[in-house]
Amino acid sequence: MSALPAGLTTGTWNIDPSHTEASFTVRHAGISKVRGTVAVTGGALTVGEDLESSAVSVTLDPSTVTTGDANRDGHLKGNDFFDVEVFGEWTFVSKAVREAGSAYVVVGDLTIHGVTREVELETEFNGTAVDPFGNTRAGFEATTTISRKEFGLTWNAALEAGGVLVADKVRIDLDVSAIKA
């Protein structure tokens, strides 16, 4: 059994969507990167007596995807990519939490575009603090890299010089604030 990080107490910690961000980075045309965000709409961390009995679940809203370019955002929301009219919610549900040196690994099922795949989130616990309103908060950062093709996101365009417009590998970064219930 792995002990809980100092300051993280047992119970439910509700994810605070207004202080939580999910972002992604994907290589574009083989020479640059496009970055964007997707709103985290809810979720909770259930902290057990140890890491093994702890769990996390999160929901995201793909209709909120933003990359700083309205035309690209519209394309991403359409049926070439996320098809938000059909697949209006993404989820992550953990299956295991374990220590990994000074960090943690959260293993779980990520569902995007109606496809569920197991992913591992390399996670850092940033500690706890009491905010000015008396809420006890816990902070986390997590990252993973997925293959977009494994989630049925296969749209692409060939480049004149060879290669493709949108890379397969997508890095996902999470910055999470959770409030003790």
N, CA, C and O of each residue as an XYZ file, in Angstrom:
724
protein
N       0.838     -1.181      0.000
C       0.000      0.000      0.000
C       0.882      1.244      0.000
O       1.839      1.345      0.769
N       0.546      2.181     -0.870
C       1.280      3.439     -0.954
C       0.554      4.517     -0.164
O      -0.658      4.691     -0.289
N       1.311      5.231      0.646
C       0.736      6.285      1.468
C       0.291      7.459      0.607
O       0.809      7.675     -0.488
N      -0.670      8.206      1.116
C      -1.135      9.421      0.436
C      -0.073     10.503      0.553
O       0.691     10.518      1.518
N      -0.016     11.409     -0.420
C       0.902     12.538     -0.309
C       0.519     13.423      0.883
O      -0.656     13.522      1.236
N       1.494     14.047      1.484
C       1.254     14.925      2.624
C       0.259     16.019      2.246
O       0.404     16.674      1.214
N      -0.757     16.210      3.098
C      -1.756     17.252      2.885
C      -3.005     16.792      2.159
O      -4.031     17.471      2.202
N      -2.932     15.642      1.489
C      -4.103     15.126      0.774
C      -4.857     14.185      1.706
O      -4.358     13.116      2.058
N      -6.054     14.585      2.102
C      -6.825     13.811      3.073
C      -7.907     12.995      2.390
O      -8.319     13.297      1.270
N      -8.361     11.959      3.079
C      -9.387     11.078      2.530
C     -10.699     11.830      2.325
O     -10.976     12.824      2.996
N     -11.490     11.335      1.391
C     -12.782     11.934      1.101
C     -12.893     12.337     -0.353
O     -12.069     11.958     -1.184
N     -13.921     13.107     -0.646
C     -14.186     13.556     -2.015
C     -13.643     14.953     -2.226
O     -13.847     15.846     -1.403
N     -12.953     15.129     -3.330
C     -12.437     16.424     -3.773
C     -13.067     16.696     -5.132
O     -12.799     15.970     -6.089
N     -13.895     17.722     -5.234
C     -14.574     18.051     -6.486
C     -13.677     18.925     -7.355
O     -13.109     19.914     -6.893
N     -13.566     18.543     -8.606
C     -12.755     19.325     -9.545
C     -13.449     20.663     -9.792
O     -14.653     20.716    -10.045
N     -12.678     21.729     -9.717
C     -13.178     23.092     -9.914
C     -12.943     23.482    -11.371
O     -11.825     23.846    -11.737
N     -13.990     23.410    -12.218
C     -13.804     23.697    -13.646
C     -13.243     25.091    -13.932
O     -12.543     25.282    -14.927
N     -13.543     26.063    -13.073
C     -13.071     27.423    -13.343
C     -11.580     27.598    -13.043
O     -10.994     28.621    -13.400
N     -10.969     26.619    -12.397
C      -9.537     26.683    -12.101
C      -8.804     25.434    -12.593
O      -7.735     25.088    -12.089
N      -9.387     24.774    -13.571
C      -8.815     23.563    -14.145
C      -8.756     23.731    -15.655
O      -9.682     24.263    -16.267
N      -7.661     23.273    -16.248
C      -7.511     23.409    -17.697
C      -6.994     22.119    -18.310
O      -6.083     21.484    -17.778
N      -7.586     21.738    -19.437
C      -7.094     20.639    -20.260
C      -6.602     21.249    -21.557
O      -7.353     21.936    -22.250
N      -5.347     21.003    -21.888
C      -4.795     21.546    -23.127
C      -4.179     20.426    -23.945
O      -3.878     19.349    -23.430
N      -3.997     20.703    -25.240
C      -3.400     19.713    -26.127
C      -2.424     20.408    -27.063
O      -2.531     21.604    -27.334
N      -1.463     19.616    -27.552
C      -0.477     20.092    -28.509
C      -0.294     19.018    -29.568
O      -0.118     17.842    -29.248
N      -0.338     19.430    -30.842
C      -0.141     18.495    -31.942
C       0.722     19.176    -33.011
O       0.570     20.368    -33.279
N       1.614     18.411    -33.607
C       2.477     18.956    -34.660
C       1.643     19.184    -35.920
O       0.805     18.361    -36.289
N       1.897     20.334    -36.574
C       1.168     20.750    -37.774
C       2.157     20.900    -38.926
O       3.155     21.611    -38.812
N       1.871     20.229    -40.024
C       2.682     20.285    -41.242
C       4.127     19.855    -41.001
O       5.011     20.145    -41.807
N       4.358     19.168    -39.897
C       5.690     18.667    -39.594
C       6.681     19.725    -39.149
O       7.836     19.405    -38.870
N       6.249     20.995    -39.075
C       7.217     22.055    -38.779
C       6.831     22.956    -37.616
O       7.669     23.712    -37.124
N       5.589     22.894    -37.167
C       5.163     23.756    -36.063
C       4.177     22.984    -35.203
O       3.837     21.842    -35.509
N       3.720     23.611    -34.127
C       2.755     22.970    -33.245
C       1.513     23.842    -33.114
O       1.593     25.070    -33.101
N       0.377     23.189    -33.017
C      -0.882     23.861    -32.710
C      -1.238     23.474    -31.287
O      -1.163     22.306    -30.905
N      -1.627     24.478    -30.507
C      -2.037     24.258    -29.126
C      -3.488     24.681    -28.958
O      -3.961     25.606    -29.617
N      -4.177     23.996    -28.074
C      -5.558     24.354    -27.815
C      -5.996     23.899    -26.444
O      -5.250     23.240    -25.720
N      -7.226     24.265    -26.098
C      -7.798     23.856    -24.819
C      -9.192     23.282    -25.031
O      -9.851     23.548    -26.036
N      -9.617     22.491    -24.060
C     -10.960     21.926    -24.001
C     -11.428     22.096    -22.561
O     -10.679     21.795    -21.632
N     -12.648     22.572    -22.362
C     -13.151     22.825    -21.008
C     -13.378     21.529    -20.239
O     -13.971     20.574    -20.742
N     -12.890     21.529    -19.013
C     -13.220     20.474    -18.055
C     -14.517     20.926    -17.383
O     -14.563     21.998    -16.781
N     -15.565     20.114    -17.484
C     -16.868     20.534    -16.973
C     -17.198     19.971    -15.600
O     -18.131     20.441    -14.949
N     -16.456     18.982    -15.156
C     -16.711     18.418    -13.839
C     -15.852     17.215    -13.575
O     -15.073     16.773    -14.419
N     -16.015     16.699    -12.382
C     -15.266     15.514    -11.995
C     -14.978     15.519    -10.521
O     -15.243     16.492     -9.815
N     -14.428     14.412    -10.068
C     -14.118     14.285     -8.652
C     -12.946     13.334     -8.443
O     -12.714     12.401     -9.212
N     -12.238     13.612     -7.391
C     -11.172     12.746     -6.913
C     -11.663     12.154     -5.603
O     -11.983     12.883     -4.665
N     -11.722     10.845     -5.542
C     -12.103     10.163     -4.310
C     -10.829      9.603     -3.705
O     -10.220      8.683     -4.250
N     -10.435     10.169     -2.571
C      -9.190      9.773     -1.929
C      -9.500      8.744     -0.853
O     -10.229      9.015      0.101
N      -8.927      7.552     -1.028
C      -9.096      6.484     -0.052
C      -8.004      6.538      1.008
O      -7.282      7.528      1.123
N      -7.897      5.483      1.763
C      -6.879      5.408      2.828
C      -5.465      5.328      2.266
O      -4.499      5.634      2.965
N      -5.342      4.918      1.005
C      -4.043      4.820      0.340
C      -4.254      5.089     -1.150
O      -5.388      5.240     -1.604
N      -3.160      5.146     -1.904
C      -3.281      5.434     -3.341
C      -4.121      4.393     -4.069
O      -4.930      4.732     -4.932
N      -3.928      3.141     -3.722
C      -4.609      2.054     -4.423
C      -6.128      2.113     -4.281
O      -6.844      1.595     -5.138
N      -6.620      2.725     -3.232
C      -8.070      2.813     -3.044
C      -8.614      4.195     -3.426
O      -9.728      4.557     -3.049
N      -7.817      4.961     -4.177
C      -8.231      6.291     -4.637
C      -8.632      6.226     -6.108
O      -8.204      5.332     -6.839
N      -9.459      7.183     -6.536
C      -9.942      7.177     -7.923
C     -10.249      8.600     -8.374
O     -10.451      9.500     -7.559
N     -10.280      8.780     -9.691
C     -10.620     10.080    -10.262
C     -11.506      9.870    -11.484
O     -11.338      8.910    -12.237
N     -12.459     10.795    -11.667
C     -13.274     10.795    -12.881
C     -13.424     12.253    -13.332
O     -13.548     13.164    -12.514
N     -13.410     12.443    -14.645
C     -13.442     13.794    -15.211
C     -14.305     13.786    -16.469
O     -14.300     12.816    -17.227
N     -15.054     14.885    -16.690
C     -15.782     15.077    -17.943
C     -15.276     16.352    -18.616
O     -14.933     17.334    -17.958
N     -15.242     16.304    -19.943
C     -14.808     17.440    -20.745
C     -15.833     17.690    -21.849
O     -16.556     16.779    -22.256
N     -15.888     18.925    -22.327
C     -16.849     19.316    -23.351
C     -16.111     19.689    -24.634
O     -15.566     20.789    -24.719
N     -16.075     18.799    -25.640
C     -15.340     19.090    -26.863
C     -15.898     20.247    -27.683
O     -15.208     20.769    -28.558
N     -17.149     20.661    -27.411
C     -17.693     21.805    -28.157
C     -17.007     23.107    -27.748
O     -17.205     24.136    -28.394
N     -16.209     23.075    -26.688
C     -15.498     24.265    -26.220
C     -14.075     24.352    -26.750
O     -13.334     25.262    -26.380
N     -13.683     23.417    -27.614
C     -12.300     23.419    -28.105
C     -11.958     24.777    -28.710
O     -12.725     25.340    -29.491
N     -10.796     25.285    -28.331
C     -10.332     26.547    -28.887
C      -8.831     26.479    -29.122
O      -8.069     26.013    -28.276
N      -8.427     26.958    -30.297
C      -7.013     26.973    -30.672
C      -6.539     28.370    -31.042
O      -5.387     28.560    -31.432
N      -7.425     29.340    -30.919
C      -7.061     30.698    -31.301
C      -7.383     31.027    -32.747
O      -7.067     32.121    -33.215
N      -8.003     30.105    -33.461
C      -8.378     30.328    -34.857
C      -9.794     29.780    -35.056
O      -9.999     28.568    -34.984
N     -10.757     30.643    -35.300
C     -12.167     30.239    -35.385
C     -12.410     29.215    -36.486
O     -13.189     28.282    -36.290
N     -11.760     29.366    -37.646
C     -11.963     28.408    -38.734
C     -11.454     27.022    -38.349
O     -12.123     26.019    -38.598
N     -10.269     26.968    -37.743
C      -9.721     25.676    -37.324
C     -10.602     25.066    -36.233
O     -10.866     23.864    -36.240
N     -11.055     25.907    -35.293
C     -11.919     25.404    -34.218
C     -13.192     24.794    -34.785
O     -13.631     23.737    -34.333
N     -13.787     25.453    -35.771
C     -14.984     24.925    -36.413
C     -14.720     23.589    -37.089
O     -15.546     22.678    -37.025
N     -13.560     23.475    -37.742
C     -13.195     22.225    -38.401
C     -13.022     21.113    -37.359
O     -13.484     19.991    -37.563
N     -12.359     21.429    -36.247
C     -12.151     20.432    -35.194
C     -13.481     19.963    -34.595
O     -13.629     18.784    -34.271
N     -14.436     20.863    -34.446
C     -15.732     20.517    -33.855
C     -16.620     19.729    -34.825
O     -17.564     19.062    -34.401
N     -16.322     19.807    -36.109
C     -17.130     19.151    -37.136
C     -16.848     17.669    -37.259
O     -16.059     17.106    -36.499
N     -17.508     17.034    -38.237
C     -17.417     15.575    -38.343
C     -16.097     15.053    -38.895
O     -15.872     13.844    -38.856
N     -15.206     15.916    -39.414
C     -13.865     15.454    -39.797
C     -13.045     15.071    -38.567
O     -12.162     14.216    -38.644
N     -13.343     15.710    -37.430
C     -12.578     15.457    -36.204
C     -13.492     15.013    -35.063
O     -13.852     13.838    -34.989
N     -13.870     15.923    -34.181
C     -14.531     15.564    -32.926
C     -16.019     15.276    -33.064
O     -16.586     14.589    -32.214
N     -16.665     15.780    -34.104
C     -18.096     15.546    -34.341
C     -18.901     15.769    -33.057
O     -19.575     14.864    -32.566
N     -18.815     16.984    -32.530
C     -19.387     17.297    -31.216
C     -20.906     17.161    -31.155
O     -21.474     17.022    -30.072
N     -21.562     17.199    -32.306
C     -23.017     16.993    -32.306
C     -23.363     15.557    -31.922
O     -24.412     15.307    -31.329
N     -22.493     14.622    -32.256
C     -22.719     13.206    -31.948
C     -21.994     12.801    -30.665
O     -22.546     12.074    -29.839
N     -20.761     13.271    -30.502
C     -19.918     12.890    -29.363
C     -19.672     14.117    -28.491
O     -18.574     14.673    -28.478
N     -20.699     14.529    -27.769
C     -20.681     15.789    -27.028
C     -19.995     15.762    -25.676
O     -19.988     16.773    -24.973
N     -19.420     14.634    -25.294
C     -18.731     14.578    -24.001
C     -17.544     13.632    -24.100
O     -17.617     12.584    -24.743
N     -16.457     14.017    -23.457
C     -15.300     13.146    -23.291
C     -15.200     12.821    -21.814
O     -15.607     13.619    -20.970
N     -14.659     11.651    -21.495
C     -14.522     11.272    -20.092
C     -13.178     10.603    -19.832
O     -12.548     10.042    -20.728
N     -12.770     10.686    -18.583
C     -11.641      9.907    -18.085
C     -12.083      9.305    -16.765
O     -12.587     10.010    -15.890
N     -11.895      7.990    -16.620
C     -12.227      7.284    -15.386
C     -11.025      6.421    -15.020
O     -10.612      5.549    -15.785
N     -10.472      6.678    -13.839
C      -9.264      5.956    -13.436
C      -9.569      4.503    -13.086
O     -10.684      4.149    -12.704
N      -8.532      3.673    -13.233
C      -8.595      2.262    -12.850
C      -7.544      1.937    -11.794
O      -7.686      0.965    -11.052
N      -6.483      2.755    -11.725
C      -5.406      2.506    -10.768
C      -4.605      3.783    -10.565
O      -4.466      4.603    -11.472
N      -4.081      3.931     -9.354
C      -3.178      5.035     -9.030
C      -1.981      4.416     -8.332
O      -2.127      3.612     -7.411
N      -0.770      4.810     -8.792
C       0.424      4.262     -8.159
C       1.529      5.309     -8.083
O       1.561      6.269     -8.853
N       2.417      5.096     -7.148
C       3.566      5.969     -6.974
C       4.584      5.676     -8.062
O       4.735      4.532     -8.489
N       5.289      6.720     -8.512
C       6.340      6.566     -9.519
C       7.462      7.534     -9.153
O       7.555      8.632     -9.703
N       8.309      7.114     -8.222
C       9.348      8.012     -7.721
C       8.716      9.119     -6.909
O       7.969      8.855     -5.967
N       9.010     10.365     -7.268
C       8.425     11.505     -6.548
C       7.090     11.943     -7.155
O       6.488     12.911     -6.691
N       6.628     11.240     -8.184
C       5.363     11.573     -8.851
C       4.418     10.373     -8.748
O       4.633      9.456     -7.956
N       3.376     10.407     -9.567
C       2.354      9.358     -9.547
C       1.946      9.034    -10.979
O       2.134      9.839    -11.891
N       1.386      7.842    -11.159
C       0.809      7.452    -12.437
C      -0.650      7.107    -12.179
O      -0.974      6.282    -11.325
N      -1.527      7.763    -12.945
C      -2.953      7.465    -12.871
C      -3.307      6.752    -14.173
O      -3.198      7.330    -15.255
N      -3.728      5.508    -14.063
C      -4.100      4.692    -15.219
C      -5.616      4.703    -15.311
O      -6.309      4.503    -14.314
N      -6.130      4.938    -16.522
C      -7.575      4.951    -16.654
C      -8.044      4.898    -18.083
O      -7.246      4.858    -19.020
N      -9.357      4.899    -18.236
C      -9.986      4.844    -19.549
C     -10.364      6.248    -19.999
O     -11.150      6.932    -19.344
N      -9.799      6.665    -21.118
C     -10.106      7.943    -21.744
C     -11.040      7.673    -22.918
O     -10.745      6.843    -23.778
N     -12.174      8.382    -22.948
C     -13.128      8.232    -24.051
C     -13.201      9.554    -24.803
O     -13.580     10.586    -24.250
N     -12.829      9.496    -26.079
C     -12.892     10.635    -26.998
C     -13.531     10.129    -28.287
O     -13.174      9.058    -28.777
N     -14.472     10.889    -28.837
C     -15.067     10.539    -30.126
C     -15.735      9.166    -30.083
O     -15.782      8.461    -31.090
N     -16.254      8.789    -28.899
C     -16.944      7.519    -28.753
C     -16.041      6.307    -28.641
O     -16.527      5.176    -28.627
N     -14.728      6.522    -28.561
C     -13.761      5.432    -28.479
C     -13.057      5.513    -27.127
O     -12.618      6.585    -26.711
N     -12.953      4.373    -26.446
C     -12.300      4.318    -25.137
C     -10.983      3.566    -25.249
O     -10.920      2.467    -25.799
N      -9.930      4.185    -24.716
C      -8.601      3.577    -24.682
C      -7.993      3.821    -23.306
O      -8.253      4.840    -22.666
N      -7.188      2.878    -22.869
C      -6.473      3.053    -21.610
C      -5.280      3.973    -21.825
O      -4.535      3.829    -22.794
N      -5.111      4.921    -20.908
C      -3.975      5.840    -20.946
C      -3.347      5.909    -19.562
O      -3.973      5.561    -18.561
N      -2.106      6.361    -19.524
C      -1.411      6.596    -18.265
C      -1.081      8.075    -18.165
O      -0.418      8.635    -19.038
N      -1.547      8.700    -17.093
C      -1.268     10.109    -16.845
C      -0.106     10.208    -15.855
O      -0.216      9.764    -14.713
N       1.002     10.791    -16.302
C       2.107     11.086    -15.392
C       1.675     12.304    -14.594
O       1.427     13.367    -15.163
N       1.585     12.154    -13.275
C       0.923     13.138    -12.437
C       1.829     13.652    -11.325
O       2.552     12.886    -10.687
N       1.776     14.954    -11.108
C       2.460     15.580     -9.985
C       1.411     16.166     -9.045
O       0.435     16.777     -9.481
N       1.631     15.970     -7.756
C       0.783     16.577     -6.732
C       1.468     17.866     -6.311
O       2.620     17.847     -5.878
N       0.760     18.992     -6.437
C       1.348     20.296     -6.145
C       1.047     20.799     -4.742
O       1.443     21.908     -4.385
N       0.354     19.998     -3.944
C       0.073     20.379     -2.567
C      -1.349     20.841     -2.357
O      -2.191     20.778     -3.253
N      -1.592     21.311     -1.135
C      -2.913     21.811     -0.763
C      -2.776     23.214     -0.188
O      -1.706     23.609      0.277
N      -3.865     23.952     -0.225
C      -3.909     25.301      0.332
C      -5.358     25.640      0.654
O      -6.285     25.106      0.044
N      -5.537     26.524      1.609
C      -6.871     27.039      1.917
C      -7.000     28.383      1.223
O      -6.182     29.279      1.430
N      -8.050     28.520      0.382
C      -8.229     29.774     -0.359
C      -8.903     30.829      0.538
O      -9.319     30.513      1.653
N      -9.010     32.074      0.060
C      -9.603     33.142      0.880
C     -11.064     32.913      1.269
O     -11.587     33.613      2.136
N     -11.728     31.938      0.636
C     -13.128     31.664      0.926
C     -13.294     30.465      1.866
O     -14.414     30.022      2.122
N     -12.177     29.948      2.375
C     -12.207     28.845      3.317
C     -12.220     27.464      2.697
O     -12.342     26.469      3.412
N     -12.097     27.381      1.367
C     -12.067     26.086      0.687
C     -10.664     25.491      0.751
O      -9.676     26.182      0.501
N     -10.585     24.210      1.085
C      -9.306     23.509      1.009
C      -9.170     22.971     -0.402
O     -10.019     22.218     -0.878
N      -8.083     23.369     -1.072
C      -7.847     22.991     -2.464
C      -6.619     22.099     -2.575
O      -5.672     22.208     -1.795
N      -6.662     21.218     -3.563
C      -5.506     20.396     -3.916
C      -5.195     20.663     -5.387
O      -6.105     20.810     -6.204
N      -3.920     20.724     -5.715
C      -3.509     20.988     -7.094
C      -2.711     19.841     -7.679
O      -1.904     19.213     -6.994
N      -2.947     19.576     -8.961
C      -2.272     18.494     -9.668
C      -1.926     18.948    -11.080
O      -2.621     19.785    -11.656
N      -0.859     18.399    -11.634
C      -0.548     18.532    -13.052
C      -0.366     17.128    -13.593
O       0.212     16.269    -12.928
N      -0.858     16.898    -14.797
C      -0.743     15.572    -15.395
C      -0.520     15.710    -16.892
O      -0.924     16.697    -17.506
N       0.126     14.710    -17.466
C       0.365     14.715    -18.904
C       0.341     13.291    -19.456
O       0.677     12.330    -18.764
N      -0.062     13.184    -20.709
C      -0.010     11.923    -21.433
C       0.093     12.243    -22.915
O      -0.188     13.365    -23.336
N       0.490     11.269    -23.694
C       0.503     11.402    -25.151
C      -0.327     10.268    -25.726
O      -0.154      9.105    -25.363
N      -1.237     10.628    -26.637
C      -2.110      9.630    -27.253
C      -1.899      9.615    -28.765
O      -1.343     10.550    -29.340
N      -2.347      8.549    -29.385
C      -2.450      8.456    -30.840
C      -3.871      8.845    -31.202
O      -4.815      8.166    -30.799
N      -4.043      9.928    -31.958
C      -5.403     10.344    -32.305
C      -6.098      9.303    -33.176
O      -7.321      9.170    -33.124
N      -5.323      8.560    -33.980
C      -5.911      7.527    -34.834
C      -6.573      6.428    -34.004
O      -7.577      5.851    -34.421
N      -6.003      6.133    -32.811
C      -6.590      5.106    -31.951
C      -7.965      5.519    -31.424
O      -8.723      4.680    -30.937
N      -8.284      6.812    -31.521
C      -9.585      7.307    -31.089
C     -10.494      7.606    -32.283
O     -11.508      8.290    -32.143
N     -10.124      7.086    -33.457
C     -10.948      7.251    -34.645
C     -10.823      8.616    -35.291
O     -11.639      8.976    -36.140
N      -9.804      9.389    -34.899
C      -9.590     10.731    -35.456
C      -8.535     10.625    -36.557
O      -7.348     10.850    -36.322
N      -8.990     10.280    -37.759
C      -8.065      9.921    -38.829
C      -7.956     10.950    -39.958
O      -7.138     10.774    -40.861
N      -8.766     12.027    -39.930
C      -8.719     13.001    -41.009
C      -7.305     13.542    -41.143
O      -6.624     13.783    -40.146
N      -6.867     13.732    -42.396
C      -5.559     14.307    -42.659
C      -5.501     14.777    -44.099
O      -6.414     14.530    -44.886
N      -4.420     15.454    -44.432
C      -4.165     15.893    -45.799
C      -2.686     15.698    -46.083
O      -1.834     15.998    -45.247
N      -2.393     15.189    -47.272
C      -0.996     14.973    -47.667
C      -0.335     16.303    -48.002
O      -0.963     17.208    -48.550
N       0.945     16.399    -47.659
C       1.719     17.592    -47.991
C       2.478     17.377    -49.290
O       2.912     16.265    -49.588
N       2.633     18.429    -50.046
C       3.325     18.360    -51.333
C       4.734     17.789    -51.201
O       5.174     17.017    -52.052
N       5.436     18.163    -50.146
C       6.819     17.712    -49.939
C       6.894     16.362    -49.229
O       7.983     15.897    -48.893
N       5.751     15.739    -49.001
C       5.703     14.472    -48.272
C       5.230     14.704    -46.850
O       5.303     15.818    -46.330
N       4.751     13.659    -46.237
C       4.229     13.772    -44.879
C       2.766     14.178    -44.888
O       2.115     14.198    -45.933
N       2.259     14.503    -43.698
C       0.848     14.858    -43.556
C       0.697     16.149    -42.768
O       1.614     16.588    -42.075
N      -0.478     16.742    -42.892
C      -0.757     18.025    -42.258
C      -0.818     17.936    -40.733
O      -0.265     18.790    -40.040
N      -1.499     16.892    -40.200
C      -1.705     16.772    -38.760
C      -1.036     15.492    -38.263
O      -1.327     14.402    -38.756
N      -0.133     15.629    -37.281
C       0.558     14.470    -36.724
C      -0.415     13.559    -35.987
O      -1.507     13.977    -35.602
N      -0.007     12.321    -35.800
C      -0.820     11.354    -35.071
C      -0.718     11.563    -33.558
O      -1.720     11.454    -32.851
N       0.457     11.854    -33.068
C       0.675     11.976    -31.620
C       0.173     13.315    -31.109
O       0.487     14.368    -31.664
N      -0.626     13.256    -30.023
C      -1.176     14.453    -29.401
C      -0.799     14.418    -27.918
O      -1.085     13.455    -27.207
N      -0.155     15.487    -27.477
C       0.182     15.606    -26.053
C      -0.988     16.284    -25.345
O      -1.501     17.302    -25.812
N      -1.405     15.711    -24.214
C      -2.475     16.273    -23.403
C      -1.881     16.675    -22.056
O      -1.191     15.885    -21.412
N      -2.154     17.910    -21.637
C      -1.685     18.418    -20.352
C      -2.879     18.872    -19.531
O      -3.797     19.507    -20.050
N      -2.862     18.546    -18.261
C      -3.942     18.919    -17.350
C      -3.365     19.697    -16.181
O      -2.330     19.331    -15.624
N      -4.038     20.760    -15.822
C      -3.723     21.534    -14.630
C      -5.018     21.566    -13.833
O      -5.988     22.209    -14.234
N      -5.029     20.863    -12.694
C      -6.276     20.577    -11.980
C      -6.276     21.206    -10.593
O      -5.295     21.119     -9.855
N      -7.387     21.838    -10.254
C      -7.642     22.312     -8.899
C      -8.903     21.615     -8.407
O      -9.939     21.637     -9.072
N      -8.803     20.996     -7.234
C      -9.942     20.279     -6.660
C     -10.222     20.821     -5.260
O      -9.300     21.150     -4.514
N     -11.497     20.909     -4.917
C     -11.926     21.451     -3.630
C     -12.472     20.326     -2.766
O     -13.289     19.526     -3.221
N     -12.019     20.267     -1.520
C     -12.494     19.243     -0.578
C     -13.976     19.455     -0.310
O     -14.407     20.550      0.052
N     -14.752     18.387     -0.493
C     -16.209     18.459     -0.268
C     -16.510     18.499      1.219
O     -17.675     18.560      1.612
